[in-house]
């Protein structure tokens, strides 16, 4: 049995592919209450089991990032993407 490598999507590099394991919302630094950030991420499709791919990052500071989740491309701030826990070994 192998130990899964779970990281925050905000720590991933361009080209990363993985599967969402959970949302870990604390709301720090986002300017939103934790419940609001969680609701928005779920509405955008960031749900457990969804495949994600980091497609692009901004030129200055790597922010924002472009993420493909399911068949949709979404721009996120890295600080918001830190709430999305992903497993690099679980991607298909």
C-alpha beads as a LAMMPS data file, in Angstrom:
LAMMPS data file: protein, C-alpha beads

92 atoms
91 bonds

1 atom types
1 bond types

-500.0 500.0 xlo xhi
-500.0 500.0 ylo yhi
-500.0 500.0 zlo zhi

Masses

1 110.0

Atoms # bond

1 1 1 0.000 0.000 0.000
2 1 1 1.379 3.407 -0.948
3 1 1 0.983 6.664 0.891
4 1 1 -1.006 9.140 -1.200
5 1 1 0.677 12.441 -1.944
6 1 1 -1.977 15.019 -1.144
7 1 1 -1.119 18.669 -1.749
8 1 1 -2.994 21.941 -2.026
9 1 1 -3.823 22.850 -5.627
10 1 1 -2.339 26.284 -4.910
11 1 1 1.082 24.635 -4.420
12 1 1 0.973 22.776 -7.755
13 1 1 2.954 23.711 -10.857
14 1 1 1.759 24.117 -14.449
15 1 1 1.117 20.693 -15.968
16 1 1 -0.048 19.166 -12.677
17 1 1 -2.879 16.630 -12.985
18 1 1 -4.727 15.196 -10.049
19 1 1 -8.020 14.342 -8.437
20 1 1 -9.757 16.418 -5.781
21 1 1 -9.754 14.697 -2.389
22 1 1 -11.372 17.389 -0.209
23 1 1 -11.867 21.070 0.451
24 1 1 -10.070 22.492 3.475
25 1 1 -11.521 25.931 4.063
26 1 1 -10.191 28.312 6.685
27 1 1 -10.916 31.537 4.798
28 1 1 -7.666 33.227 5.786
29 1 1 -6.411 35.687 3.227
30 1 1 -9.276 35.290 0.766
31 1 1 -11.474 38.127 1.958
32 1 1 -14.468 35.770 2.067
33 1 1 -16.126 33.972 4.960
34 1 1 -15.162 30.266 4.881
35 1 1 -18.726 29.163 4.086
36 1 1 -18.906 31.520 1.097
37 1 1 -15.584 30.343 -0.350
38 1 1 -16.650 26.707 0.050
39 1 1 -20.001 27.390 -1.650
40 1 1 -18.332 29.159 -4.579
41 1 1 -15.759 26.415 -5.128
42 1 1 -18.434 23.717 -5.092
43 1 1 -20.597 25.702 -7.538
44 1 1 -17.608 25.955 -9.893
45 1 1 -17.218 22.168 -9.849
46 1 1 -14.435 21.673 -7.316
47 1 1 -15.992 18.586 -5.752
48 1 1 -14.461 15.412 -4.345
49 1 1 -13.425 12.990 -7.083
50 1 1 -13.243 15.556 -9.899
51 1 1 -10.113 15.513 -12.076
52 1 1 -8.156 18.772 -12.256
53 1 1 -5.286 20.049 -14.363
54 1 1 -3.291 23.230 -13.829
55 1 1 -3.044 24.775 -17.303
56 1 1 -1.480 28.203 -16.906
57 1 1 -0.280 30.748 -14.365
58 1 1 0.010 34.519 -14.452
59 1 1 3.308 36.028 -15.527
60 1 1 3.964 38.023 -12.378
61 1 1 4.003 35.951 -9.215
62 1 1 2.209 33.013 -10.808
63 1 1 -1.217 34.413 -9.962
64 1 1 -3.948 33.787 -11.025
65 1 1 -3.900 30.197 -12.223
66 1 1 -6.030 28.584 -14.928
67 1 1 -7.416 25.217 -13.882
68 1 1 -9.409 22.691 -15.887
69 1 1 -11.947 20.877 -13.762
70 1 1 -14.146 18.403 -15.636
71 1 1 -14.521 20.124 -19.034
72 1 1 -14.411 23.713 -17.773
73 1 1 -11.461 26.101 -17.492
74 1 1 -11.570 28.357 -14.439
75 1 1 -9.266 31.126 -13.199
76 1 1 -8.491 31.097 -9.477
77 1 1 -6.224 32.974 -7.150
78 1 1 -3.587 30.713 -5.651
79 1 1 -4.736 31.623 -2.151
80 1 1 -8.221 30.298 -3.035
81 1 1 -6.709 27.180 -4.642
82 1 1 -4.937 26.437 -1.341
83 1 1 -8.330 25.256 -0.037
84 1 1 -8.496 22.477 -2.662
85 1 1 -6.653 19.319 -1.628
86 1 1 -5.634 17.094 -4.529
87 1 1 -3.996 13.691 -4.979
88 1 1 -1.444 13.628 -7.778
89 1 1 -1.540 9.846 -7.994
90 1 1 -5.320 9.679 -8.403
91 1 1 -5.622 11.362 -11.813
92 1 1 -6.854 9.437 -14.819

Bonds

1 1 1 2
2 1 2 3
3 1 3 4
4 1 4 5
5 1 5 6
6 1 6 7
7 1 7 8
8 1 8 9
9 1 9 10
10 1 10 11
11 1 11 12
12 1 12 13
13 1 13 14
14 1 14 15
15 1 15 16
16 1 16 17
17 1 17 18
18 1 18 19
19 1 19 20
20 1 20 21
21 1 21 22
22 1 22 23
23 1 23 24
24 1 24 25
25 1 25 26
26 1 26 27
27 1 27 28
28 1 28 29
29 1 29 30
30 1 30 31
31 1 31 32
32 1 32 33
33 1 33 34
34 1 34 35
35 1 35 36
36 1 36 37
37 1 37 38
38 1 38 39
39 1 39 40
40 1 40 41
41 1 41 42
42 1 42 43
43 1 43 44
44 1 44 45
45 1 45 46
46 1 46 47
47 1 47 48
48 1 48 49
49 1 49 50
50 1 50 51
51 1 51 52
52 1 52 53
53 1 53 54
54 1 54 55
55 1 55 56
56 1 56 57
57 1 57 58
58 1 58 59
59 1 59 60
60 1 60 61
61 1 61 62
62 1 62 63
63 1 63 64
64 1 64 65
65 1 65 66
66 1 66 67
67 1 67 68
68 1 68 69
69 1 69 70
70 1 70 71
71 1 71 72
72 1 72 73
73 1 73 74
74 1 74 75
75 1 75 76
76 1 76 77
77 1 77 78
78 1 78 79
79 1 79 80
80 1 80 81
81 1 81 82
82 1 82 83
83 1 83 84
84 1 84 85
85 1 85 86
86 1 86 87
87 1 87 88
88 1 88 89
89 1 89 90
90 1 90 91
91 1 91 92
